[in-house]
Amino acid sequence: MQKNKETKSLGELLYEWRYIFLTFILAALIMNIVYILREIYPYGPNTILKVDLYHQYGPYHEEFRYRILNGKSLFYSWEGGLGKNFVAQAAYYTASPVSLLMLLFPQYNMPEAMAFFILIKIAFAGAFCGIYLKKTYGKNDLSIVFFSLMYAFMSFMTGFYWNVMWLDAVALFPIVALGIESIVKEGKFKTYAISLALVIFINFYIAFMACVFAALYYLVVLFSNYDIKKNFKTVINRTLLFAVMSLLAGGMAMVLMLPTAIALSETATSETSFPKFDVYMNILHLLSNHFIGARPVVLGRNEDLPNIYTGLLTVMLLP
């Protein structure tokens, strides 16, 4: 009997996905060049650690490493103050699979580990965006590399790269978007459910924004492919599938989210009200963020514009 699908050799697979690998390599190379230019160790005397990465995220990753290697509890820790819920801490700071690579770094190499984590996550952001473009638009040329690098080095990365635990969700979101495309166009749901569950599990903070954007993106893809009058039944079926898979993704992440929610409900910020949404109406100011020299937003202040830079080419292509 002949197989339905011919098995491709490793060489054929590497050739087919060459632009994805190229994007990953170039993104990593660009980050290395940035480290060299900024004289980040081992290329100079400076460290990648800044703001909260210096006194929170880095030490939390080191504590994560220490507790695993020494067989300490991953539920509660006496390392800070009078003790703390380690599950809630891990859910926000170290739930990423990449954090396990901390086990390969000695304690004194924690700054280099953080620099490596930032590099590898940005490289994956480019590669995953490339997969989305390849699958969604059927492209397999250098355009994948160009647009994927724009995504990997958008202004959000410039402004918030030091929030190392946020970068996983940014990297994975193109796969979530690809899953939405699969639901709408083919009725397939595995990619969406698994990728969204990973995003929620890895960092619930950015996952909230990813879920909001996923809902908006679903509507865009849905009404770009179906006429609600002509395809009413399909629209309803796809919407129900999207809703059920979204709930399933959240349910799969509950193994970590539930104890975290209970822990957070006992903190001083549990009664904080939901922030108000602001709409930026000055289009010229928004466009100015796409030029070289635009100040990236790091601290939230009322006069700050959002980090929306992806490159002038994307603005030129808007018409």
SETI-360348 format. One record per atom (N, C-alpha, C): x negated, y, z; residue in one letter. Coordinates in steps of 0.001 Angstrom, whole numbers, padded with zeros to 6 digits, always signed. Layout:
% SETI-360348
XYZA...
% end
This chain:
% SETI-360348
-000837-001204+000000M+000000+000000+000000M-000874+001256+000000M-000480+002259-000759Q-001219+003511-000802Q-000712+004450+000285Q-001639+005195+000831K-001261+006169+001850K-000549+007342+001183K+000423+007901+001959N+001177+009023+001423N+000293+010249+001234N-000626+010407+002164K-001511+011555+002084K-002953+011060+002079K-003701+011512+001119E-005090+011102+001020E-005896+011745+002138E-006674+010926+002854T-007502+011433+003933T-008681+012196+003353T-008869+013432+003817K-009957+014254+003312K-011225+013990+004096K-012344+014069+003401S-013640+013886+004054S-013977+015124+004874S-014979+014983+005742L-015393+016118+006578L-015854+017281+005699L-016575+016970+004643G-017044+018021+003740G-015902+018762+003075G-014877+018026+002679E-013711+018650+002050E-012958+019542+003034E-012856+019088+004303L-012185+019888+005322L-012965+021163+005616L-014285+021027+005719L-015121+022202+005969L-014997+023208+004833L-014924+022709+003612Y-014796+023602+002455Y-013423+024275+002443Y-012392+023509+002742E-011034+024070+002734E-010873+025169+003775E-011516+024985+004928W-011378+025937+006032W-012601+026844+006153W-013334+027006+005065R-014599+027745+005112R-014415+029197+005543R-013332+029831+005129Y-013143+031237+005472Y-012754+031411+006939Y-012142+030390+007522I-011835+030432+008955I-013129+030337+009751I-013987+029386+009364F-015282+029247+010039F-016129+030503+009840F-016074+031069+008636L-016839+032283+008363L-016372+033432+009243L-015064+033559+009422T-014520+034604+010292T-015023+034430+011714T-014969+033191+012213F-015436+032902+013578F-016905+033296+013726F-017728+032877+012774I-019167+033141+012835I-019457+034635+012755I-018778+035341+011846L-019009+036775+011690L-018559+037556+012930L-017426+037156+013517A-016956+037830+014725A-017962+037647+015858A-018473+036428+016014A-019483+036169+017037A-020761+036953+016750A-021144+037030+015468L-022346+037771+015076L-022184+039263+015363L-021008+039814+015057I-020750+041231+015323I-020859+041524+016811I-020299+040634+017640M-020401+040832+019079M-021851+040769+019544M-022639+039869+018946N-024055+039806+019289N-024762+041106+018916N-024402+041669+017762I-024997+042934+017339I-024623+044046+018314I-023359+044039+018762V-022920+045015+019758V-023747+044880+021032V-023961+043648+021480Y-024762+043419+022687Y-026192+043919+022500Y-026729+043704+021302I-028088+044166+021021I-028152+045694+021046I-027197+046342+020374L-027196+047799+020301L-026967+048441+021669L-026159+047787+022500R-025880+048308+023844R-026866+047793+024880R-027842+047020+024416E-028900+046469+025277E-028329+045672+026448E-027357+044812+026102I-026783+043914+027099I-027717+042716+027287I-027991+042354+028508Y-028896+041235+028794Y-028395+039967+028091Y-029266+039195+027426P-030731+039204+027471P-031401+040124+026453P-030633+040999+025778Y-031218+041900+024783Y-031688+043208+025394Y-031482+043386+026681G-031882+044621+027341G-031539+044566+028820G-031687+045675+029522P-031503+045687+030979P-030058+045848+031443P-029124+046081+030525N-027743+046371+030920N-026920+045100+031089N-025780+045245+031769T-024877+044130+031981T-023515+044421+031375T-022806+043379+031007I-021464+043535+030450I-020450+043899+031529I-020814+043665+032781L-019883+043873+033888L-019596+045360+034081L-018315+045716+034058K-017902+047089+034310K-016498+047086+034901K-016170+048135+035607V-014862+048310+036247V-014491+047021+037002V-013299+046494+036801D-012842+045332+037569D-013584+044050+037207D-014173+044001+036018L-014956+042824+035658L-016133+042660+036603L-016630+043769+037139Y-017786+043736+038034Y-017419+043229+039429Y-016348+043784+040003H-016072+043449+041407H-014861+042540+041618H-014220+042092+040521Q-013120+041147+040667Q-013268+039935+039752Q-013165+040160+038438Y-013043+039035+037513Y-014281+038141+037517Y-015465+038767+037488G-016694+037981+037533G-016808+037152+038803G-016692+037783+039976P-016751+037019+041227P-015661+035945+041333P-014458+036217+040801Y-013396+035211+040861Y-013754+033996+040010Y-014395+034233+038873H-014845+033105+038047H-015934+032312+038759H-016809+033021+039452E-017852+032326+040198E-017249+031505+041345E-016239+032078+042007E-015574+031321+043076E-014885+030086+042501E-014270+030244+041339F-013629+029123+040654F-014651+028008+040395F-015818+028382+039902R-016894+027424+039643R-017335+026750+040935R-017548+027555+041972Y-018040+027036+043260Y-017063+026029+043860Y-015781+026322+043790R-014787+025452+044424R-014684+024111+043695R-014800+024133+042377I-014740+022879+041626I-015973+022026+041899I-017166+022646+041812L-018406+021891+041965L-018614+021377+043392L-018003+022032+044364N-018180+021632+045756N-016957+020931+046339N-016006+020586+045484G-014846+019836+045939G-013940+020589+046894G-013917+021915+046796K-013072+022731+047670K-011629+022760+047140K-010716+023138+048013S-009300+023199+047639S-009060+024239+046555S-008211+023881+045578L-007810+024815+044527L-006445+025434+044834L-005967+025205+046058F-004674+025754+046476F-004827+026934+047418F-005831+026869+048290Y-006017+027952+049263Y-007505+028181+049472Y-007862+029432+049677S-009267+029790+049838S-009450+030682+051051S-010562+030444+051775W-010928+031287+052909W-012049+032255+052534W-012313+032392+051238E-013444+033195+050788E-013172+034696+050840E-011932+035108+050968G-011607+036531+050980G-010714+036896+052136G-011105+037889+052932G-010292+038337+054053G-009987+037219+055029G-008721+037089+055396L-008283+036020+056294L-007733+034831+055514L-008077+034793+054235G-007597+033690+053408G-006687+034199+052310G-006530+033400+051267K-005712+033837+050133K-005187+032623+049382K-004092+032848+048656N-003496+031811+047828N-004329+031689+046557N-005073+030601+046430F-005972+030461+045290F-005208+030144+044006F-004040+029518+044118V-003244+029206+042926V-002839+030489+042214V-002339+031479+042983A-001928+032745+042386A-003119+033473+041773A-004263+033407+042447Q-005457+034044+041907Q-005883+033382+040598Q-005887+032057+040586A-006283+031326+039380A-005308+031582+038236A-004014+031714+038547A-003007+031916+037507A-003244+033205+036745A-003779+034195+037417Y-004006+035483+036742Y-005408+035609+036168Y-006394+035026+036827Y-007772+035299+036450Y-008498+034141+035759Y-008239+032910+036132T-009103+031816+035674T-008340+030611+035123T-007105+030790+034666A-006325+029658+034154A-006710+029283+032726A-007531+030087+032092S-007945+029800+030716S-008831+028558+030656S-008638+027705+029648P-009550+026565+029469P-011001+027010+029298P-011200+028208+028753V-012556+028730+028580V-013250+028914+029927V-012473+029183+030969S-013055+029376+032301S-013786+028138+032798S-013403+026972+032287L-014083+025741+032693L-015549+025734+032243L-015860+026520+031213L-017251+026611+030767L-018129+027267+031825L-017501+027898+032827M-018252+028481+033933M-019071+027417+034647M-018633+026168+034563L-019346+025071+035220L-020733+024872+034625L-020954+025347+033412L-022233+025160+032734L-023246+026248+033090L-022788+027302+033780F-023665+028428+034094F-024042+028427+035571F-025333+028558+035894P-025729+028720+037295P-025133+030002+037873P-025096+030077+039183Q-024482+031224+039844Q-025094+032545+039409Q-026415+032587+039279Y-027092+033839+038940Y-026884+034247+037481Y-026280+033381+036670N-026003+033708+035264N-024541+034080+035026N-023838+034443+036085M-022430+034816+035943M-022221+035979+034974M-023058+037049+035005P-022864+038133+034021P-022996+037653+032585P-023955+036762+032327E-024125+036240+030972E-022937+035369+030579E-022374+034641+031562A-021188+033831+031288A-020025+034713+030862A-019833+035856+031530M-018752+036768+031176M-018956+037335+029771M-020200+037673+029444A-020491+038183+028098A-020197+037120+027050A-020527+035868+027362F-020255+034771+026429F-018760+034543+026278F-018014+034611+027375F-016558+034407+027319F-015897+035464+026437F-016320+036718+026589I-015760+037791+025767I-016062+037542+024298I-017294+037169+024012L-017702+036889+022631L-016886+035750+022027L-016755+034657+022748I-016104+033470+022192I-014606+033700+022015I-013995+034461+022912K-012560+034711+022796K-012250+035654+021631K-013104+036644+021418I-012920+037534+020271I-013132+036768+018968I-014106+035865+018962A-014346+035040+017775A-013140+034153+017481A-012539+033573+018522F-011342+032750+018335F-010158+033599+017882F-010070+034837+018352A-008993+035732+017897A-009062+035903+016388A-010268+036098+015870G-010430+036221+014425G-010084+034939+013697G-010566+033804+014228A-010317+032514+013568A-008832+032168+013569A-008147+032384+014688F-006725+032047+014770F-005893+032968+013887F-006307+034225+013777C-005614+035127+012851C-005812+034636+011421C-007012+034136+011133G-007271+033585+009806G-006385+032393+009494G-006178+031537+010476I-005283+030378+010289I-003866+030858+009987I-003423+031874+010735Y-002085+032430+010493Y-001959+032963+009067Y-002945+033721+008622L-002896+034294+007274L-002953+033211+006207L-003789+032216+006431K-003940+031130+005458K-002633+030352+005301K-002013+030022+006414K-000796+029212+006392K+000423+030019+005952K+000506+031257+006395T+001697+032059+006122T+001732+032581+004691T+000585+033041+004187Y+000561+033684+002881Y-000070+032820+001797Y-000526+031621+002168G-001101+030717+001186G-002396+031213+000585G-003082+032075+001308K-004342+032621+000829K-005508+031758+001312K-006545+031713+000518N-007769+031039+000943N-008957+031695+000246N-009133+032987+000574D-010209+033755-000024D-010763+034734+001009D-011621+035638+000569L-012283+036556+001504L-011332+037537+002175L-010138+037712+001624S-009175+038611+002268S-008836+038114+003676S-008862+036804+003869I-008625+036231+005197I-009656+036752+006182I-010906+036767+005749V-011996+037214+006620V-011826+038687+006990V-011552+039529+005978F-011440+040963+006215F-010326+041288+007214F-009141+040761+006970F-008007+041100+007825F-008106+040440+009198F-008706+039276+009264S-008869+038604+010559S-009859+039349+011439S-010910+039875+010837L-011871+040662+011604L-011239+041964+012097L-010329+042530+011299M-009597+043710+011761M-008798+043384+013020M-008181+042218+013019Y-007416+041815+014203Y-008338+041581+015389Y-009445+040881+015166A-010354+040542+016259A-010982+041769+016902A-011154+042835+016111F-011820+044032+016629F-010902+045245+016631F-009623+045013+016851M-008694+046129+016965M-009003+046908+018248M-008390+048070+018367S-008713+048980+019458S-008387+048393+020829S-007418+047493+020895F-007105+046867+022182F-008343+046164+022732F-009086+045485+021853M-010304+044796+022281M-011355+045793+022752M-011454+046919+022052T-012419+047941+022442T-012083+048525+023810T-010797+048772+024041G-010382+049400+025286G-010301+048457+026459G-010022+047167+026191F-009736+046247+027292F-010549+044955+027268F-011664+044930+026528Y-012443+043687+026437Y-012893+043195+027796Y-013083+044112+028742W-013578+043734+030070W-012504+043019+030893W-011244+043095+030467N-010191+042281+031079N-010235+040902+030417N-011255+040150+030751V-011568+038913+030034V-010412+037923+030065V-009580+037958+031122M-008492+036990+031241M-007308+037340+030343M-007295+038541+029730W-006227+038920+028808W-006504+038461+027386W-007757+038211+027075L-008142+038008+025682L-007610+036711+025096L-007370+035703+025928D-006858+034426+025418D-005505+034601+024741D-004620+035358+025391A-003279+035558+024836A-003347+036319+023526A-004262+037302+023453V-004437+038057+022207V-004936+037121+021103V-005860+036224+021475A-006393+035278+020494A-005331+034295+020028A-004489+033839+020938L-003506+032799+020620L-002260+033335+019936L-002013+034639+020020F-000738+035129+019500F-000535+034880+018013F-001574+034938+017158P-001339+034575+015762P-000807+033158+015590P-001194+032249+016483I-000666+030881+016414I+000799+030862+016847I+001136+031693+017847V+002548+031837+018237V+003355+032364+017056V+002809+033379+016378A+003489+033941+015201A+003629+032901+014107A+002603+032070+013926L+002666+030998+012936L+003758+029997+013307L+003901+029733+014603G+004970+028851+015069G+006346+029418+014785G+006479+030736+014922I+007756+031388+014606I+008069+031242+013121I+007043+031401+012293E+007227+031202+010851E+007708+029775+010569E+007149+028803+011264S+007532+027401+011059S+008974+027148+011477S+009390+027752+012583I+010774+027590+013035I+011743+028156+011999I+011482+029376+011547V+012403+030060+010638V+012448+029382+009270V+011283+029055+008720K+011219+028573+007348K+011429+027069+007214K+010997+026303+008228E+011038+024854+008100E+011811+024146+009205E+012187+024873+010245G+012872+024233+011367G+011945+023400+012230G+010625+023599+012102K+009640+022878+012912K+009274+023737+014121K+009102+023090+015273F+008989+023868+016505F+007762+023561+017366F+007009+022530+017059K+005913+022119+017941K+004860+023210+018116K+004449+023823+017016T+003402+024850+017085T+003819+025998+017985T+005071+026446+017845Y+005559+027563+018647Y+005646+027192+020117Y+006251+026069+020425A+006468+025678+021820A+005139+025495+022554A+004200+024799+021934I+002921+024516+022597I+002081+025776+022753I+001999+026585+021689S+001172+027793+021758S+001741+028809+022741S+003063+028977+022768L+003661+029921+023714L+003497+029430+025148L+003633+028127+025369A+003417+027564+026710A+001990+027845+027172A+001029+027702+026261L-000370+027991+026605L-000562+029457+026973L+000045+030350+026194V-000071+031782+026472V+000480+032095+027859V+001653+031562+028189I+002272+031822+029492I+001439+031224+030609I+000921+030026+030397F+000130+029341+031420F-001179+030079+031683F-001832+030536+030625I-003163+031123+030760I-003130+032480+031445I-002148+033327+031107N-002057+034629+031774N-000634+035175+031657N+000094+035137+032766F+001504+035527+032741F+001691+037016+032467F+000670+037818+032770Y+000784+039269+032603Y+000897+039646+031127Y-000063+039214+030321I-000021+039477+028892I+001058+038633+028220I+001368+037481+028811A+002404+036614+028239A+003750+037328+028175A+004035+038175+029152F+005289+038928+029135F+005401+039754+027861F+004319+040471+027531M+004317+041299+026327M+004322+040449+025065M+003651+039305+025124A+003646+038397+023982A+005047+037863+023714A+005790+037580+024773C+007158+037064+024622C+008076+038133+024022C+007926+039368+024472V+008733+040458+023911V+008441+040618+022422V+007147+040617+022077F+006774+040776+020677F+007208+039574+019853F+007162+038375+020449A+007600+037171+019736A+009073+037276+019361A+009880+037783+020288A+011305+037945+020005A+011525+038932+018862A+010783+040033+018873L+010910+041021+017802L+010418+040455+016473L+009308+039733+016537Y+008748+039162+015309Y+009689+038104+014735Y+010345+037351+015616Y+011304+036347+015152Y+012407+037010+014329Y+012926+038124+014813L+013996+038818+014090L+013515+039301+012728L+012294+039809+012682V+011736+040288+011410V+011629+039137+010409V+011061+038014+010852V+010884+036868+009956V+012238+036282+009552V+013161+036211+010502L+014471+035631+010226L+015207+036402+009135L+015312+037722+009315F+016092+038516+008371F+015307+038856+007106F+014016+038516+007100S+013236+038636+005863S+013432+037421+004974S+013947+036333+005553N+014090+035089+004803N+015539+034670+004574N+016464+035209+005378Y+017860+034771+005257Y+018806+035962+005241Y+019850+035825+004473D+020959+036771+004480D+021989+036234+005463D+022302+037008+006492I+023175+036514+007544I+024557+036126+007018I+025008+036754+005928K+026316+036416+005369K+026260+035119+004558K+025207+034969+003780K+025086+033786+002939K+024565+032571+003696K+023739+032818+004718N+023087+031721+005445N+023425+031759+006925N+024680+032026+007239F+025095+032218+008629F+024778+030991+009485F+025098+029804+008972K+024862+028584+009746K+023376+028371+010015K+022547+028607+009010T+021096+028455+009181T+020559+029462+010184T+021040+030703+010110V+020601+031743+011039V+020921+031344+012474V+022132+030812+012700I+022531+030390+014044I+021681+029218+014512I+021467+028238+013636N+020669+027062+014009N+019231+027441+014349N+018641+028305+013528R+017262+028733+013783R+017168+029539+015079R+018147+030376+015326T+018135+031195+016544T+018265+030324+017784T+019148+029327+017730L+019289+028407+018864L+017997+027629+019089L+017367+027198+017997L+016110+026461+018105L+015023+027340+018719L+014954+028592+018274F+013978+029527+018819F+014205+029751+020306F+015462+029936+020701A+015788+030187+022107A+015449+028974+022970A+015829+027778+022505V+015568+026560+023277V+014071+026312+023424V+013313+026501+022335M+011866+026284+022394M+011175+027328+023261M+011701+028543+023283S+011151+029574+024164S+011340+029176+025622S+012537+028675+025949L+012802+028209+027312L+011946+026994+027657L+011777+026108+026682L+010943+024927+026902L+009497+025313+027161L+008993+026286+026410A+007620+026756+026618A+007452+027331+028017A+008437+028128+028438G+008385+028655+029800G+008468+027550+030832G+009296+026547+030556G+009427+025424+031478G+008145+024624+031613G+007425+024438+030504M+006166+023695+030554M+005118+024427+031382M+005206+025755+031425A+004234+026535+032188A+004633+026702+033650A+005826+026212+034028M+006320+026388+035390M+005463+025680+036436M+004699+024676+036021V+003844+023974+036973V+002877+024953+037649V+002519+026023+036945L+001663+027057+037521L+002441+028325+037844L+003448+028635+037030M+004186+029881+037217M+005059+029885+038463M+005644+028754+038798L+006551+028713+039952L+005830+029014+041264L+004742+028307+041595P+004022+028666+042832P+003459+030079+042792P+003108+030554+041601T+002600+031921+041474T+003694+032933+041766T+004887+032690+041234A+006015+033598+041466A+006353+033660+042958A+006320+032508+043630I+006596+032472+045068I+005543+033267+045827I+004265+033096+045421A+003179+033818+046091A+003294+035324+045869A+003613+035728+044635L+003707+037152+044327L+004902+037810+045019L+005941+037022+045285S+007122+037578+045952S+006829+038000+047390S+005704+037542+047925E+005333+037866+049306E+004294+038969+049386E+003964+039580+048244T+002963+040642+048245T+003613+042012+048401T+002766+043022+048600A+003255+044381+048821A+003887+044972+047565A+003542+044430+046395T+004060+044991+045140T+005308+044275+044640T+005867+043373+045430S+006997+042576+044965S+008246+043413+044716S+008336+044594+045345E+009523+045440+045182E+009285+046568+044180E+008195+046497+043445T+007895+047525+042445T+008945+047495+041339T+009442+048658+040969S+010469+048731+039931S+009852+048585+038550S+010683+048175+037597F+010212+047992+036224F+009880+049355+035634F+008711+049493+034959P+008323+050805+034418P+009225+051238+033270P+009280+052532+033054K+010068+053081+031965K+009287+052963+030654K+010019+052787+029565F+009402+052721+028248F+009259+054132+027689F+008098+054395+027079D+007866+055673+026411D+007751+055443+024918D+008302+056346+024150V+008209+056276+022698V+007287+057395+022224V+006242+057012+021495Y+005295+058001+020971Y+005827+058528+019645Y+006191+059800+019620M+006858+060381+018461M+005906+061114+017517M+004716+061467+018009N+003794+062224+017172N+003015+061277+016265N+003490+061138+015020I+002891+060183+014080I+001450+060549+013752I+001158+061849+013669L-000203+062269+013343L-001186+061845+014425L-000760+061915+015662H-001624+061469+016755H-001834+059962+016700H-000788+059239+016337L-000926+057787+016220L-001904+057431+015106L-001811+058143+013988L-002714+057881+012870L-004156+058231+013222L-004337+059247+014064S-005703+059653+014420S-006435+058565+015181S-005720+057646+015794N-006360+056543+016512N-007042+055563+015571N-006811+055691+014275H-007423+054793+013304H-008758+055301+012781H-009219+056446+013268F-010478+056997+012787F-011616+056672+013743F-012810+056577+013187I-013998+056353+014002I-014161+057512+014977I-014460+057187+016211G-014646+058212+017226G-013430+058427+018099G-012312+057788+017775A-011125+057905+018621A-011420+057297+019987A-011011+057979+021033R-011295+057501+022389R-010385+056337+022742R-010960+055181+023071P-010109+054051+023461P-009468+054298+024817P-008250+053826+024984V-007532+053972+026240V-007997+052880+027190V-008447+053283+028354V-008875+052307+029356V-007987+052390+030581V-007850+053570+031135L-006985+053760+032291L-005668+054362+031842L-004569+053868+032388G-003257+054334+031973G-002950+055722+032520G-002865+056690+031646R-002456+058036+032036R-001362+058482+031068R-000530+059390+031509N+000629+059780+030719N+000245+060378+029367N-000948+061015+029301E-001314+061663+028052E-002012+060725+027086E-002257+059501+027484D-002973+058564+026623D-002081+058010+025522D-002680+057786+024371L-002008+057105+023276L-002305+055611+023359L-001488+054785+022743P-001753+053339+022789P-002946+052966+021933P-003588+051846+022272N-004688+051329+021464N-004106+050586+020263N-004014+051269+019112I-003362+050649+017951I-004296+050500+016762I-005579+050830+016933Y-006494+050814+015799Y-006655+049414+015218Y-006468+049284+013910T-006801+048041+013208T-007586+048339+011938T-007776+049621+011636G-008528+049987+010442G-007684+050807+009485G-008326+051747+008819L-007606+052607+007871L-007030+051826+006700L-007636+050685+006374L-007133+049902+005249L-005699+049451+005497L-005384+049095+006742T-004011+048662+007046T-003027+049806+006882T-003458+051030+007225V-002592+052206+007048V-002382+052479+005561V-003455+052352+004769M-003361+052576+003326M-002451+051555+002658M-002383+050353+003212L-001562+049304+002639L-000096+049394+003072L+000202+050265+004023L+001566+050369+004543L+002604+050659+003465L+002348+051594+002518P+003343+051834+001461P+003592+050595+000602P
% end
